[in-house]
Amino acid sequence: MAATAVRYLRSVGAPTTAAPPATDPAAALPRPALRAVREDERAPLDPAEFRSVLGHFASGVTIITSPGEPGPAGFACQSFASLSLDPPLVAFMVARTSTTWPRIARAGVFCVNILGAGQGELCRGFAVSGGDKFAGVSYGPAPATGSPRLAEVPAWIDCTIQAVHTGGDHLIVVGRVDALGTDRAAAESGPLLFHRGTFGHFGP
C-alpha cells in the first residue's frame, strides 16, 4: 500500500521520502491489497438517500490549505479525522475529481484549519470551485511546512503527506503532524458544525 501511495505522489510530482525503517511501528502493520469494487459488489443504494442518511452525522468543518504556484491552494473539507497518536497522524478525504487536490499532492504538505462558529462564510468561499479563494483572506505560513494558516481559526494542524489510499470515488490522505496549535480567543466561540446540509454551532 505504501508503494501505491508513493507511485501516486510521484505521478503528480510530489516529493517522496524513503520507506520507514523496520523499527517504525507503522511499518509492521499488515498491508491489505487494493482492488476496484466489482459491479456485483455495489449496494443497490440511491445516491440521494445515501447523502440524506449520512447527513444526520454532524461533523466539524475544516479548510485544507497548501502552498504552491502560482498561489496557495485550499478547499473546504468536513471529512477530516484524527487517526493516530503514535506516530501523530490525521486524515482527510477528497474527491478524485477535485481540481485542488493535485496541487496539494504536488506540494506534499498541507495545513488543516479547524473553523469556528462564526466562519461559515469563510467556509463557503473555499467550497466553490475555481477563482481566487484566498482573495481578502488573512493568513500566514504554518511553522513547519509554510502552508497557509488562516487567521482567527480556533485550531490548526501542520502536516506532511505520508500516504494516499483509494476509497471508491474519493482518496484517503494521511498526514504526519509536524506542528499544531490553538487560538484561545478564537476558540471561545466554539466550533463550526455541519449537519443535514446546514451550518450550526455547539451549545450546552
C-alpha positions in Angstrom: 0.0 0.0 0.0 2.9 2.3 0.8 4.3 1.7 -2.7 0.9 2.6 -4.2 0.9 5.9 -2.3 4.5 6.6 -3.5 3.6 5.9 -7.1 0.6 8.2 -6.9 2.6 11.1 -5.3 5.3 10.6 -8.0 2.7 10.7 -10.7 1.6 14.2 -9.6 5.1 15.4 -9.0 5.0 15.4 -5.1 8.2 14.9 -3.1 8.5 11.5 -1.6 10.6 10.1 1.2 12.2 6.7 1.8 10.1 3.9 3.3 10.1 4.0 7.1 12.7 1.8 8.9 11.6 -1.6 10.2 11.6 -0.2 13.7 8.8 2.2 12.8 5.6 0.8 14.5 3.6 1.7 11.4 5.9 -0.4 9.2 4.8 -3.7 10.8 1.1 -3.2 10.1 -0.4 -5.5 7.5 -0.9 -4.0 4.1 -4.2 -5.1 2.6 -4.2 -5.3 -1.2 -6.1 -2.6 -3.1 -8.6 -3.5 -5.7 -11.5 -1.9 -7.5 -15.1 -2.6 -6.4 -16.8 -5.0 -8.8 -20.2 -4.2 -10.2 -21.7 -7.2 -8.3 -20.4 -5.8 -5.0 -22.1 -2.4 -5.4 -25.0 -2.0 -3.0 -28.3 -1.0 -4.7 -28.5 2.4 -3.0 -30.0 5.6 -4.2 -27.2 8.3 -4.0 -29.7 10.9 -2.8 -30.8 8.6 0.0 -27.2 7.8 0.9 -26.5 11.5 1.2 -29.6 12.2 3.2 -29.0 9.4 5.7 -25.3 10.2 6.2 -26.2 13.9 6.5 -27.5 13.0 10.0 -24.0 12.6 11.2 -22.9 16.0 12.5 -19.3 17.0 11.9 -16.9 19.8 12.3 -15.6 21.8 9.3 -12.1 22.4 8.1 -10.3 24.2 5.3 -7.3 22.2 4.0 -4.6 24.5 2.6 -1.3 24.1 0.9 1.4 26.3 -0.6 2.1 26.2 -4.3 2.5 28.0 -7.6 1.1 30.3 -8.9 -0.5 30.7 -5.5 -1.8 28.7 -2.5 -4.4 26.1 -2.8 -7.3 25.2 -0.5 -10.7 23.6 -0.2 -13.5 23.2 2.5 -13.5 19.7 4.0 -15.8 18.1 6.6 -14.3 14.6 6.1 -11.4 15.1 8.5 -10.4 12.9 11.4 -7.7 12.2 14.0 -6.0 8.9 13.0 -3.1 8.0 15.3 -1.3 9.3 18.4 1.9 7.4 17.9 3.0 8.4 15.3 0.8 11.5 15.2 -1.4 11.1 12.1 -4.5 12.8 10.8 -6.5 12.0 7.7 -8.9 13.8 5.3 -10.9 12.6 2.3 -11.1 14.3 -1.0 -13.0 13.6 -4.2 -10.9 12.1 -7.1 -12.5 14.8 -9.3 -11.2 17.7 -7.1 -9.1 20.2 -9.1 -7.5 21.4 -5.9 -6.1 18.0 -4.7 -3.4 17.7 -7.4 -1.9 21.0 -6.3 -1.8 19.8 -2.7 -0.3 16.5 -3.8 2.4 18.3 -5.7 3.3 20.4 -2.7 3.4 17.2 -0.5 2.3 19.2 2.6 -0.9 20.7 4.0 -2.4 22.6 6.9 -5.8 21.7 8.5 -7.6 24.9 9.6 -10.4 24.0 12.0 -13.2 26.6 11.7 -15.0 28.4 14.4 -18.8 29.1 14.8 -18.6 32.4 13.0 -16.7 31.3 10.0 -19.5 29.9 7.8 -18.9 32.5 5.0 -15.2 31.7 5.0 -16.1 28.0 4.5 -18.5 28.8 1.7 -15.7 30.8 -0.1 -13.5 27.7 -0.1 -16.3 25.3 -1.0 -16.7 26.7 -4.5 -14.6 25.5 -7.5 -12.2 27.9 -9.3 -11.4 31.5 -8.7 -9.0 33.0 -6.1 -10.3 31.5 -2.8 -7.7 33.4 -0.8 -8.8 36.9 -2.0 -9.4 39.0 1.0 -8.5 36.2 3.4 -5.8 36.8 6.1 -3.3 34.1 6.6 0.4 33.4 7.4 2.7 30.5 6.9 2.4 27.5 9.2 5.7 26.9 11.0 6.8 23.5 9.7 5.5 23.4 6.0 4.7 27.0 5.1 1.1 26.0 4.3 -1.4 28.9 4.7 -2.5 29.1 8.3 -5.8 31.1 8.2 -6.2 33.9 10.7 -8.6 33.6 13.7 -9.2 29.8 13.3 -9.6 28.0 16.7 -7.0 25.4 15.8 -4.6 24.4 13.1 -2.6 21.2 12.2 0.5 21.4 10.0 1.3 18.2 8.1 3.4 16.3 5.6 1.6 13.8 3.3 2.5 10.3 4.5 0.2 8.1 2.4 -2.7 8.2 -0.1 -5.2 5.4 -0.2 -8.1 4.8 -2.6 -11.7 4.8 -1.2 -14.2 4.5 -4.0 -14.7 7.9 -5.7 -12.5 9.5 -3.0 -8.9 9.5 -1.9 -7.9 9.0 1.8 -5.0 11.3 2.5 -2.9 10.5 5.6 -0.7 13.3 7.0 2.0 13.2 9.6 1.6 16.0 12.1 4.7 18.3 12.1 3.2 21.2 14.2 -0.1 22.2 15.6 -1.7 24.9 17.8 -4.8 26.7 19.0 -6.0 30.3 19.3 -7.7 30.6 22.7 -9.6 33.7 21.8 -10.9 32.3 18.5 -11.9 29.1 20.3 -14.2 30.9 22.7 -17.0 31.0 20.1 -16.9 27.2 19.8 -16.7 25.1 16.6 -18.5 25.5 13.3 -20.7 22.4 12.8 -22.3 20.9 9.7 -25.5 18.9 9.9 -28.0 17.9 7.2 -26.7 20.5 4.7 -26.6 23.5 7.1 -24.1 25.1 9.4 -24.7 25.3 13.1 -22.8 25.8 16.4 -22.4 23.9 19.7 -24.4 24.9 22.7 -25.0 23.4 26.2 
